[in-house]
Amino acid sequence: MNNSSLLLGVMSGTSLDGIDIILIDQNNQSIKIIEFIHMPYNENIKKDFLSLHSGQKSDLEHSIQMSISHAKITANGIKKILRKHKLKAENVKCIGYHGQTIRHYPKSGYSVQLGNANLLAELTNITVVSDFRNRDIVAGGQGAPLVPAFHNEFFSKKNKNRVIINIGGISNITYLPRNKKIIGFDCGPGNMLLDQWIKIQQNKNFDNHGGWAKSGKLVDDLLNNFKKDLFFKKKPPKSTGRELFNIDWLNKFDIMSHPAKDVQRTILELTVVTINDAIKKFCPGVDEIYICGGGCKNKFLIDRLEGITGLNINTTDKLNVPSQQVEAAAFAWLAKKCIQKQFNNSPTVTGSQGPRILGAIHYS
């Protein structure tokens, strides 16, 4: 077995902005980040992935082609990192490769991530670990969120009740209490609806610092109707994605009868309120809140979170893992645990029947 402490992690989030690739040196409970790059999707790739999120039956060949494209983009990014640091394939233990989620239906027994792990192993000559969700799902779990196990390993503190908020396309929280009985679950939409609405209205990929949302007015009736969705009433474990929160979901609420900027303001408030509700219901006695994911860049969103929670919110940079790099690092760690035949799921988070080893190994 390759005993290298160097690991690569690859994450493609529901925001569909591109592929995050990280190279870390991990020894025990210490992580040193060596390199991080983001490989952005061009508009055609993004549209192709978005089309495959549809609830309709998707073209099988199209899915396969997109898996190949995803692997090629990833391989190019990895080779760039290796060249920069004068590393060879044999210097790296493994790649944790999450792929691009296009379906997540744990109640139906499956979750689908596009990405060709066999091709990635062939192109890089590095062992690849992929398909992290489905082993948990067949054991009765949600298969998500997966990152709380990583949060617990590297962000917990004996004398603090900490909440880690990840705001990507979907928002989710991890509660790391002093008694070590961690929980984690998806709260609802994060950046996903915000990004989609501003794309439709202004042809922008995101609302810079939340400025457009801040210029709008909160529509209380609209917010209250949003909150009636049954997902927000469910108790953990629970997970969700673009299959629920999408433009069709928004259109159910007669949004066109409101000024577009007011809709943006109200969507942002939905993200804030559902996170706060989740913390109040399931995370008693919180001492500290840390945040990671693309939502960290939305200043207005963070200001609203601080205001509603009454706590200062720091990024995970203060815990020595930059906020935009947490999930990629987590998949590197999950892959290492898999190769070492160590349990890497979180039954108290996902609701699975017990400890399982997540991941399918594709040897170099």
Buried (B, 14 or more C-beta within 10 A) or exposed (E): EBEEBBBBBBBBBBBBBBBBBBBBEBEEEEBEBBBBBBBEBEEEBBEBBBBBBBEEEBEEEEBEBBBBBBBBBBBBBBEBBBEEEEBEBEEBBBBBBBBBBBBBBBEEEBBBBBBBBEBBBBBBEBBBBBBBBBBBBBBBBBBBBBBBBBBBBBBBEEEBBBBBBBBBBBBBBBBBBBEEEBBBBBBBBBBBBBBBBBBEEEEEBBBEBBEBBBBBEEBEEBBEBBBEBEBBEEEBBBBBBBBBBBEEBBEEBEBEEBEBBBBBBBBBBBBBBBBBBBBEEBBEEBEBBBBBBBBBBBEBBBBBBBEBBEBEBEBBBEBEBBBBBBBBBBBBBBBBBBBEEEBBBBBBBBBBEEEBBBBBBBEB
